[in-house]
Amino acid sequence: MKKINLYSTTITLFTFMQLSIVFYFFNNNNTSFLIISTSSYLLVLYVYLKRNKVLKKLDNALKEINSQQILIEKEYKIIQNYTLYSKMNLSWEITDVSDGFTQLCGYSKDELLGKKHSLIHRLEPTDPIYTPIKETLLKNHSFEGEFRNFKKNGQKFWTRTQVMPETNKNGKIIGFITFSQDISNERNIQKHAQKDELTKIYNRKKFNEELSYALNLYKRYKDDTSLVLFDIDNFKAINDVHGHLVGDEILVKLASIVDENVRDCDIFARWGGEEFALILQKTDKENALLSAKKIREIIINYDFNIGQTITCSFGITNFREKDNKTNIMKRVDDMLYKAKKEGRDKIIYE
C-alpha cells in the first residue's frame, strides 16, 4: 500500500471546498466574498507550490550529501587499506596507524599504539640516525628520507617516508605524522644493479658512488677514513694453469671470505679483474694496517683447492682534505704497484 501524503490530501480537500465556495458566491452575485475566497485559495496554492519546490531542493541536497558521504567512506577505506600512515605524539609514541601500515609490518594496531616508532626500525630512540630528523621537525619543517624497517617476523623492508610536524591552531607542535611508500622492490632492483655479477659484492660503479659520499663525509666531519686496494698475485698464471673457470671460483671464494670479515659500515667492492677495493670508515693508519694484515692472513690460510697458496698485494692510504676520487685512487694504486714491484704479498702504506 502506498504511503498517503497528508499534506497533499489536505490541499486536495481544501481545493474542492474552495471551488464549492466560489461556485456558491458566483451564483449569488457576491463579488466581495468571491474575491476574498479566490485570493485565499491562490495564496494557499502558492504556499503549497513554493513548499514543494523547497522540499525538492532539500531532497536533492540530501541525495547529494548521501552520495558524497558514500564516496568519502570509500576513499577512507582506500586510505586505510593502501596508505602507509602513522601518527605520533611528542614522545614519538604511536597514537594512530593505518590498516595498510599494519598489514605491511605484520603488527596489529594494539601492538603498535603507545609504542615508540623506533620499534619498526629496531633501533634505540636515542640512536644518532634520528638526530637530523628531530632537529628538522622541531624547526617546523618536514623531513623526507629512506628508512630500513623490520616486520614483526623479522623480514626487512624499505620505505620512502615523509615526516611532518603536526601543529594546533596556535601553531604549536603537538606531534608528528608520517606518510610512507614501500620501496622494497625498488631497493632490490637497485641492489642487484649495484652488485658485481660474478662475486655478488659491490661493483665499480657503486664503489665510485660510495667513495664520493665518503669523501664528502670526511671533509665535513674530519673522521679518519682509509682506502685499501689489493689484488691477487700472479692471477694470470693461475688462470693459465688451472683455467678461467677455476680462476672465477677463486674470485668468488676470495670475495666471500673477505666480505665476511669486514664491518657492516665498510664498503667492499670488486674494482676490476682480480682487483678489490675497500673503504674503511672511521679508521686511522694503524687500524687500516691491522685490517689489511687480517685480510692478508685469511686469504693465505684459506684452501682454494688448487694445490697452492693464494697471496695478495695491498696498497693503503688515508683520506686528505683536498682529495677527490681521481687523486686518491691514483695514490692508493701507486702503493699497490709498489707492493707488487717489491716482490708481492706485501702491504705498502704511504
Disulfide bonds with the S-S distance in Angstrom:
none
